[in-house]
Amino acid sequence: YFAGEASRGCFRVLTDSFVKDDSGTGVVHMAPAFGEEDNRICKLAGIVTKGAGIVCPIDPNGRFTPEVTEYAGMYIKDADPLIIADLKKRGRLLDSSSINHSYPFCWRSETPLIYRTIPSWFVNVESIKERLLANNEKTHWVPEFVQTKRFHNWLKDARDWAISRNRFWGTPLPIWTSEDGEEVVVVGSIEELQRLSGRSDITDLHRHFIDDITIPSRQGKGTLHRVDEVFDCWFESGAMPYAQQHYPFENKDVLESAFPADFIAEGLDQTRGWFYTLMVLSTCIFDKPAFQHLIVNGLVLAEDGRKMSKRLKNYPDPVYVINEYGADALRLYLINS
């Protein structure tokens, strides 16, 4: 399969320090569409380039695409024994055995997962990395090490931010494209969408009200349709300072006179979450941080050392604790933890 890819450097041996000789064979197959390390190494070797297409013979349902003719439409796990049998028949099977190892499962449905690349929309964070680091220096954190170590290191190694999600519920990406993807229109307001589409009845921006809205092409490419994706909800969290004031359509003076915020507070897990998205969007819009002072609180873990989870129920019922010991006792316990 994919023999034509050899012309751009595929089907050759690469080296990297993440492959060890203390287990396995010391040789690892690279599939850049199905692994973070695979993708990184193939990018370094020039086999995969940023923004270009990638070989991905598995569809969103975990089934082989028509490119893999013998197994097209088959779920990958069901195809395993057939592929092994074919290798054995052709005299290319060295060994067939089972190895117990950790494997990722969906934390909600507890079904096995595969790591698969998908097309996404990104914010080009790598191009503003130095500005992010400079704006972080303008803020004051308690405790300080979270700012100077954990957050600084995260910004220093920041990669482009995938802001799209393949779901129904969520804020729709305001992007309309031609069928070939060459013409892209990013809409900035209801007024602009009404003008571009020729419709005057647009009041609700949830996707079931706007997915049918089309925009005539300005390049002779027919009709532009909205892309399927919705925003990553973390984009909305980072947009909170502006969204709560309906900026820039209203309260422009109110926001700009009170920005950045004097003080915010959240948990340690927001280092890569809210703190990060606030900093990225404020740097893009105003080239300044979204806050001046920040208090980072710790996390109270369950007795087994894991995060408390409604699914696992690895915590005592807070209503029982309050009824048995009182709310003040619980507050004091948490403060002293």
Secondary structure, 3 states (H helix, E strand, C coil): CCHHHHHHCCCCCCCCCCCCCCCCCCCCCCCCCCCHHHHHHHHHCCCCCCCCCCCCCECCCCEECCCCHHHCCCEHHHHHHHHHHHHHHCCCCCCCCCCCCCCCECCCCCCECCCCCCCCCEECHHHHHHHHHHHHCCCEEECHHHHHHHHHHHHHCCCCEECEECCCCCCECCEEECCCCCCEEECCCHHHHHHHHCCCCCCCCCHHHHCCCEEECCCCCCEEEECCCEECHHHHHHCHHHHCCCCCCCCHHHHHHCCCEEEEEEEHHHHHCHHHHHHHHHHHHHCCCCEEEEEEECCCCCCCCCCCCCCCCCCCCHHHHHHHHCHHHHHHHHHCC
